[in-house]
Amino acid sequence: MDNWFTSIPFAEKLLTAPYKLTVVGTLRKNKKEIPTEVAEINKDRKLYTSMFAYSEKLTLVSYKLKSTKHFFYCLPCMR
């Protein structure tokens, strides 16, 4: 999904019954669901690095492509 439709609550809803769908999508950096710790650490990270944040059902991946460009991905946790 693209960043307009992707959100943490929406991804969690799609993972549960009756849908049981796997969600992979990008998130906008200003979404309130993104932890502030992740957003603050991104400023000082090296280029082309990834950072992961885990919850019970989802994984948030932050990838730094350029000095001013960060990508946030929402992925299901694999068990």
Summary of the structure (lengths in Angstrom):
residues: 79
radius of gyration: 12.7
end to end distance: 22.1
largest distance: 41.6
contacts: 197
relative contact order: 0.23
helix: 22%
strand: 28%
